[in-house]
Amino acid sequence: MPIRGYVLVETEVGRTQAVGRAMRELRPAATRMLAVDTVTGPFDVIVQLEADDLDLLGKCITEDIQRVPGVQRTTTCLSVQLG
């Protein structure tokens, strides 16, 4: 079963649009980017990812998403199946 995660991204002031565009252009090798949305509230961009395992998901976050210029901080929420 694939692992799905939501990456909540905080950007530098004035960089939200550029970060959102850059996220949409990412093509991580072993991870599927399901959605990239610029949002209002405490976070600026939310990225929905899916990978075959947690290590691949983490690699995408640390090697792709966090390296986008203008990304200040990320918080990752993993989807779980309860019940």
DSSP file (Angstrom, degrees, kcal/mol; ACC not computed):
  #  RESIDUE AA STRUCTURE BP1 BP2  ACC     N-H-->O    O-->H-N    N-H-->O    O-->H-N    TCO  KAPPA ALPHA  PHI   PSI    X-CA   Y-CA   Z-CA
    1    1 A M              0   0    0      0, 0.0     0, 0.0     0, 0.0     0, 0.0   0.000 360.0 360.0 360.0 130.0    0.0    0.0    0.0
    2    2 A P        -     0   0    0      0, 0.0     2,-0.5     0, 0.0    50,-0.2  -0.243 360.0-122.7 -65.3 154.2    1.5    3.4   -1.0
    3    3 A I  E     -A   51   0A   0     48,-3.4    48,-2.4    50,-0.1     2,-0.4  -0.860  25.8-160.0 -96.6 129.6    2.3    6.0    1.7
    4    4 A R  E     +A   50   0A   0     -2,-0.5    75,-2.9    75,-0.4     2,-0.3  -0.926  11.9 179.1-113.7 137.0    0.6    9.3    1.3
    5    5 A G  E     -AB  49  78A   0     44,-2.1    44,-3.0    -2,-0.4     2,-0.5  -0.965  23.8-144.4-136.3 153.2    1.8   12.5    2.8
    6    6 A Y  E     -AB  48  77A   0     71,-3.0    71,-2.8    -2,-0.3     2,-0.7  -0.979  16.6-156.5-115.0 120.0    0.8   16.2    3.0
    7    7 A V  E     -AB  47  76A   0     40,-3.2    40,-2.4    -2,-0.5     2,-0.6  -0.883   3.6-156.5-103.1 114.9    3.8   18.6    3.1
    8    8 A L  E     -AB  46  75A   0     67,-3.6    67,-2.1    -2,-0.7     2,-0.5  -0.818  16.4-159.7 -93.1 118.8    2.9   21.9    4.6
    9    9 A V  E     -AB  45  74A   0     36,-3.3    35,-2.9    -2,-0.6    36,-1.7  -0.859  14.6-161.8-111.9 130.0    5.3   24.5    3.3
   10   10 A E  E     - B   0  73A   0     63,-3.1    62,-2.9    -2,-0.5    63,-1.7  -0.924  20.4-162.1-103.1 134.0    6.2   27.9    4.7
   11   11 A T  E     - B   0  71A   0     -2,-0.5    60,-0.2    60,-0.2     5,-0.1  -0.686  26.2 -91.3-112.7 165.0    7.9   30.2    2.3
   12   12 A E    >   -     0   0    0     58,-2.5     3,-2.2    -2,-0.2     4,-0.3  -0.416  65.0 -78.5 -66.3 151.5    9.9   33.4    2.5
   13   13 A V  T 3  S+     0   0    0      1,-0.3    -1,-0.1     2,-0.1    57,-0.0  -0.290 118.4  11.2 -55.9 130.7    7.8   36.6    2.4
   14   14 A G  T 3  S+     0   0    0     -3,-0.1    -1,-0.3     1,-0.0     4,-0.2   0.493 106.7  92.2  81.2   4.3    6.8   37.4   -1.2
   15   15 A R    <>  +     0   0    0     -3,-2.2     4,-2.7    55,-0.1     5,-0.2   0.375  47.8 102.9-110.6   4.2    8.0   34.0   -2.6
   16   16 A T  H  > S+     0   0    0     -4,-0.3     4,-2.8     1,-0.2     5,-0.2   0.912  83.5  46.1 -58.5 -47.9    4.7   31.9   -2.4
   17   17 A Q  H  > S+     0   0    0      1,-0.2     4,-2.4     2,-0.2    -1,-0.2   0.923 114.7  47.6 -62.2 -43.7    3.8   32.1   -6.1
   18   18 A A  H  > S+     0   0    0      2,-0.2     4,-2.4    -4,-0.2    -1,-0.2   0.902 113.2  48.3 -65.0 -41.0    7.4   31.3   -7.2
   19   19 A V  H  X S+     0   0    0     -4,-2.7     4,-2.6     2,-0.2    -2,-0.2   0.929 110.8  51.2 -65.1 -44.6    7.6   28.4   -4.7
   20   20 A G  H  X S+     0   0    0     -4,-2.8     4,-1.9    -5,-0.2    -2,-0.2   0.917 111.7  47.3 -58.2 -44.5    4.2   27.0   -5.9
   21   21 A R  H  X S+     0   0    0     -4,-2.4     4,-1.2     1,-0.2    -1,-0.2   0.925 112.1  49.6 -62.7 -44.7    5.3   27.2   -9.5
   22   22 A A  H  X S+     0   0    0     -4,-2.4     4,-0.7     1,-0.2     3,-0.3   0.882 108.9  52.8 -63.4 -38.0    8.6   25.5   -8.8
   23   23 A M  H >< S+     0   0    0     -4,-2.6     3,-0.9     1,-0.2    -1,-0.2   0.904 106.2  53.5 -63.7 -40.4    6.8   22.7   -6.8
   24   24 A R  H 3< S+     0   0    0     -4,-1.9    -1,-0.2     1,-0.2    -2,-0.2   0.769 108.0  51.7 -65.7 -24.8    4.5   22.0   -9.8
   25   25 A E  H 3< S+     0   0    0     -4,-1.2    -1,-0.2    -3,-0.3    -2,-0.2   0.590  84.2 111.5 -88.3 -11.9    7.5   21.6  -12.0
   26   26 A L    <<  -     0   0    0     -3,-0.9     7,-0.1    -4,-0.7    38,-0.0  -0.350  45.0-171.3 -63.2 141.5    9.3   19.1   -9.8
   27   27 A R        -     0   0    0      5,-0.1    -1,-0.1    -2,-0.0     5,-0.1  -0.615  10.7-164.5-131.5  72.6    9.5   15.5  -11.2
   28   28 A P        -     0   0    0      0, 0.0     3,-0.4     0, 0.0     5,-0.1  -0.296  20.9-127.8 -61.9 144.3   10.8   13.4   -8.3
   29   29 A A  S    S+     0   0    0      1,-0.2    31,-0.0     3,-0.1     0, 0.0   0.918  96.6  15.8 -61.5 -51.6   12.1   10.0   -9.4
   30   30 A A  S    S+     0   0    0     26,-0.1    22,-0.6     2,-0.0     2,-0.4   0.115 111.8  80.5-117.0  20.8   10.2    7.6   -7.2
   31   31 A T  E     -C   51   0A   0     -3,-0.4     2,-0.5    20,-0.1    20,-0.2  -0.978  65.7-138.7-131.2 141.0    7.4    9.8   -5.8
   32   32 A R  E     -C   50   0A   0     18,-3.4    18,-1.9    -2,-0.4     2,-0.8  -0.876  10.7-148.0-100.0 125.3    4.1   10.9   -7.3
   33   33 A M  E     +C   49   0A   0     -2,-0.5    16,-0.2    16,-0.2     3,-0.1  -0.832  18.6 178.7 -91.1 110.6    3.0   14.5   -6.7
   34   34 A L  E     -     0   0A   0     14,-2.5     2,-0.3    -2,-0.8    15,-0.2   0.816  62.0  -5.1 -84.9 -32.8   -0.7   14.3   -6.5
   35   35 A A  E     -C   48   0A   0     13,-1.3    13,-2.9     2,-0.0     2,-0.4  -0.980  47.3-163.5-161.1 148.3   -1.4   18.0   -5.9
   36   36 A V  E     +C   47   0A   0     -2,-0.3     2,-0.4    11,-0.2    11,-0.2  -0.965  22.5 176.2-134.4 118.2    0.3   21.3   -5.3
   37   37 A D  E     -C   46   0A   0      9,-2.7     9,-3.0    -2,-0.4     2,-0.4  -0.980  26.8-142.4-127.3 132.9   -1.9   24.1   -3.9
   38   38 A T  E     +C   45   0A   0     -2,-0.4     7,-0.3     7,-0.2     2,-0.3  -0.791  37.7 178.4 -85.8 137.2   -1.1   27.6   -2.7
   39   39 A V        -     0   0    0      5,-2.3     2,-0.3    -2,-0.4    -2,-0.0  -0.810  28.3-116.9-135.9 169.1   -3.2   28.3    0.3
   40   40 A T  S    S+     0   0    0     -2,-0.3     3,-0.3     2,-0.0     4,-0.0  -0.695  70.4  52.8-103.0 163.9   -4.0   31.0    2.9
   41   41 A G  S    S-     0   0    0     -2,-0.3    -2,-0.1     1,-0.2     0, 0.0  -0.783 112.1 -24.4 111.9-156.6   -3.4   30.5    6.6
   42   42 A P  S    S+     0   0    0      0, 0.0     2,-0.3     0, 0.0    -1,-0.2   0.687 127.6  52.2 -71.3 -16.5   -0.3   29.5    8.6
   43   43 A F        -     0   0    0     -3,-0.3   -33,-0.2     1,-0.1     3,-0.1  -0.813  64.4-157.5-116.4 160.7    1.1   27.7    5.6
   44   44 A D  S    S+     0   0    0    -35,-2.9    -5,-2.3     1,-0.3     2,-0.4   0.749  75.5  21.4-108.1 -33.3    1.7   28.9    2.1
   45   45 A V  E     -AC   9  38A   0    -36,-1.7   -36,-3.3    -7,-0.3     2,-0.5  -0.998  59.5-159.9-139.1 139.4    1.8   25.8   -0.1
   46   46 A I  E     -AC   8  37A   0     -9,-3.0    -9,-2.7    -2,-0.4     2,-0.5  -0.989   9.1-166.5-121.4 127.4    0.5   22.3    0.5
   47   47 A V  E     -AC   7  36A   0    -40,-2.4   -40,-3.2    -2,-0.5     2,-0.6  -0.947   8.3-152.6-114.4 128.6    1.9   19.4   -1.5
   48   48 A Q  E     -AC   6  35A   0    -13,-2.9   -14,-2.5    -2,-0.5   -13,-1.3  -0.904  23.1-179.2-102.6 121.9    0.2   16.0   -1.6
   49   49 A L  E     -AC   5  33A   0    -44,-3.0   -44,-2.1    -2,-0.6     2,-0.3  -0.802  16.8-166.6-120.0 158.2    2.7   13.2   -2.3
   50   50 A E  E     +AC   4  32A   0    -18,-1.9   -18,-3.4    -2,-0.3     2,-0.3  -0.984  14.5 165.3-143.7 136.5    2.5    9.4   -2.6
   51   51 A A  E     -AC   3  31A   0    -48,-2.4   -48,-3.4    -2,-0.3   -20,-0.1  -0.942  46.3-112.8-144.4 164.7    5.4    6.9   -2.6
   52   52 A D  S    S+     0   0    0    -22,-0.6     2,-0.3    -2,-0.3   -21,-0.1   0.740  98.7   8.6 -73.7 -23.0    5.8    3.2   -2.3
   53   53 A D  S  > S-     0   0    0    -50,-0.1     4,-1.7     1,-0.1     3,-0.2  -0.975  77.6-105.2-152.6 168.0    7.6    3.5    1.1
   54   54 A L  H  > S+     0   0    0     -2,-0.3     4,-2.7     1,-0.2     5,-0.2   0.834 114.6  58.1 -65.1 -35.6    8.4    6.1    3.7
   55   55 A D  H  > S+     0   0    0      1,-0.2     4,-2.3     2,-0.2    -1,-0.2   0.909 106.8  47.9 -62.9 -41.7   12.0    6.4    2.8
   56   56 A L  H  > S+     0   0    0     -3,-0.2     4,-1.9     2,-0.2    -1,-0.2   0.891 112.0  50.2 -65.7 -39.1   11.2    7.4   -0.8
   57   57 A L  H  X S+     0   0    0     -4,-1.7     4,-1.9     2,-0.2    -2,-0.2   0.942 111.9  47.7 -62.8 -47.4    8.7   10.0    0.5
   58   58 A G  H  X S+     0   0    0     -4,-2.7     4,-2.7     1,-0.2     5,-0.3   0.874 108.5  54.7 -61.8 -38.5   11.3   11.4    2.9
   59   59 A K  H  X S+     0   0    0     -4,-2.3     4,-2.8     1,-0.2     5,-0.4   0.904 106.9  50.7 -62.8 -41.8   13.9   11.5    0.2
   60   60 A C  H  X>S+     0   0    0     -4,-1.9     5,-2.1     2,-0.2     4,-1.8   0.909 112.2  47.7 -61.3 -42.4   11.5   13.6   -2.0
   61   61 A I  H  <>S+     0   0    0     -4,-1.9     5,-2.7     3,-0.2     6,-0.2   0.948 120.0  35.7 -65.4 -48.8   10.9   16.0    0.8
   62   62 A T  H  <5S+     0   0    0     -4,-2.7    -2,-0.2     3,-0.2    -1,-0.2   0.833 127.3  34.6 -78.3 -32.0   14.6   16.5    1.8
   63   63 A E  H  <5S+     0   0    0     -4,-2.8    -3,-0.2    -5,-0.3    -2,-0.2   0.688 133.3  17.6 -98.4 -19.1   16.2   16.3   -1.6
   64   64 A D  T ><5S+     0   0    0     -4,-1.8     3,-0.6    -5,-0.4     4,-0.4   0.762 125.8  37.4-114.2 -63.8   13.5   18.0   -3.8
   65   65 A I  G > <S+     0   0    0     -5,-2.1     3,-1.5     1,-0.2    -3,-0.2   0.926 117.0  48.0 -63.8 -49.1   10.9   20.1   -1.9
   66   66 A Q  G 3 <S+     0   0    0     -5,-2.7    -1,-0.2     1,-0.3    -4,-0.1   0.664 106.7  59.6 -70.3 -13.8   13.2   21.6    0.8
   67   67 A R  G <  S+     0   0    0     -3,-0.6    -1,-0.3    -6,-0.2    -2,-0.2   0.490  75.0 113.1 -91.4  -3.7   15.7   22.6   -1.8
   68   68 A V  S X  S-     0   0    0     -3,-1.5     3,-2.0    -4,-0.4   -49,-0.1  -0.539  81.0-107.1 -67.9 128.0   13.3   24.8   -3.8
   69   69 A P  T 3  S+     0   0    0      0, 0.0   -47,-0.1     0, 0.0     3,-0.1  -0.333 105.1  29.5 -58.0 132.3   14.5   28.4   -3.4
   70   70 A G  T 3  S+     0   0    0      1,-0.4   -58,-2.5   -59,-0.1     2,-0.5   0.231  82.8 129.2 101.4 -12.9   12.2   30.3   -1.1
   71   71 A V  E <   +B   11   0A   0     -3,-2.0    -1,-0.4   -60,-0.2   -60,-0.2  -0.650  27.7 174.2 -76.7 124.9   11.2   27.3    1.1
   72   72 A Q  E     -     0   0A   0    -62,-2.9     2,-0.3    -2,-0.5   -61,-0.2   0.831  60.2 -10.4 -97.9 -41.9   11.7   28.3    4.7
   73   73 A R  E     -B   10   0A   0    -63,-1.7   -63,-3.1     2,-0.0    -1,-0.4  -0.990  55.9-152.9-159.0 149.4   10.2   25.3    6.6
   74   74 A T  E     -B    9   0A   0     -2,-0.3     2,-0.4   -65,-0.2   -65,-0.2  -0.963   2.6-166.8-128.2 149.8    8.2   22.1    6.0
   75   75 A T  E     -B    8   0A   0    -67,-2.1   -67,-3.6    -2,-0.3     2,-0.5  -0.999  15.4-152.1-130.0 130.0    5.9   20.1    8.2
   76   76 A T  E     -B    7   0A   0     -2,-0.4     2,-0.5   -69,-0.2   -69,-0.2  -0.897   8.8-168.8-111.2 131.1    4.8   16.6    6.9
   77   77 A C  E     -B    6   0A   0    -71,-2.8   -71,-3.0    -2,-0.5     2,-0.4  -0.974  14.8-147.3-115.0 123.8    1.6   14.9    7.9
   78   78 A L  E     -B    5   0A   0     -2,-0.5     2,-0.3   -73,-0.2   -73,-0.2  -0.730  14.6-124.6 -92.7 138.8    1.2   11.2    6.9
   79   79 A S        -     0   0    0    -75,-2.9   -75,-0.4    -2,-0.4     2,-0.3  -0.627  31.7-169.3 -78.4 136.6   -2.1    9.7    6.0
   80   80 A V        -     0   0    0     -2,-0.3     2,-0.7   -77,-0.1   -77,-0.0  -0.924  23.7-127.6-128.1 153.4   -3.1    6.7    8.1
   81   81 A Q        -     0   0    0     -2,-0.3     2,-0.4     2,-0.0    -2,-0.0  -0.891  30.8-170.4-100.0 110.3   -5.8    4.1    7.8
   82   82 A L              0   0    0     -2,-0.7    -2,-0.0     1,-0.2     0, 0.0  -0.850 360.0 360.0-103.9 135.8   -7.7    3.9   11.1
   83   83 A G              0   0    0     -2,-0.4    -1,-0.2     0, 0.0    -2,-0.0   0.465 360.0 360.0  87.6 360.0  -10.2    1.2   11.9
